[in-house]
Every structure is written in C-alpha cells, then in structure tokens.
Amino acid sequence: MASRGRSAGILLYRRAGHGAPLEVLLVHPGGPLWARKDAGVWSIPKGEYEPGEEALAAARREFAEELGVAPPDGAPIDLGEIRQRSGKVVRAWGFEGDLDVTAVASNTFTLQWPPRSGRMAEFPEIDRAEWFGPAEARERIIAAQGALLDRLDTALQQA
C-alpha cells in the first residue's frame, strides 16, 4: 500500500484518583462524512507533519489546533509508530493530563457540501472529544491505533 503521509499525535490519559481506572482522550472527526459514524472512527488528536519537522513538536501543535488548548507539560511516553489501513504512519506519545471536553474548540476545514452542489461549507476538524475507559476506547478507536492503547498500558505498568 502506498504511503499516505505521516502524522504525529498525543494520547492524553488521566486517572481520577489513586487506584482509579485509566481513561484516555479520543476525538471524533468533524464534518458530514463522519456525523453518523462512531465505532472505529475515533482517534488520538493528531495531524500531518513535513519531512525535517520534529514529530513531537508537530504532535503538540496538532493537539492545540484540534482541541483549542496546549497539551500538558511533562515527560512524554514514547508510543512509537503504527501504520493505519490507509497507509498513513502515525507517531505518538502519551501524556498525563486533564482536559474539559466541553471547552474543546477545534480548527476548521472547508468542504463542498452537499457534493457537486457548488456550495462550500466550513466544518470543525473534530466535532467532539471524550474520555473513555480502556474497553470502550478500544471499541471506538481506529483499529490500528488500538496498538497505542496497548503500548500506553504496558508503559504505565512498567513505570
């Protein structure tokens, strides 16, 4: 399969308290093509980066663009790369932090909608973000990104 680019992203995680279950932040793609889709379409906040651009810096930038807030400071957990079915390679890091999902303010994109109508409309890049426990996150996330959940879990158990 031909490569469809490289993306960098952040898998934000939190625990409500000592011994509380892990939760991860996932985002749902915006726009009319995704409006009625749920299982298997959620993602970590991510975006493409150019050759020569530092991937972690791109991941931080994309997090801020998609969610409207800067990612947390702190030591990143390197989650490596995965290849999605489309061929896109996603490089990711885990960060511990919290985020009020009701305050998400995504950047937007323009799309001709309805198709062949000649009308251009603006849509948010992500239409919502939510916190999920591990089992529900696995049901919602893009299949290939499930490996990122496993890698985060492994890294946190070894810490």
Secondary structure, DSSP 8 states (H G I E B T S, - for coil): -----EEEEEEEEEESSTT--EEEEEEEE-STTTTT--TTTBB-SEEE--TTS-HHHHHHHHHHHHHSS----S--EEEEEEE-TTS-EEEEEEEE----GGG----EEEEESSTTS--EEEEESEEEEEEE-HHHHHHHB-GGGHHHHHHHHHHHHH-
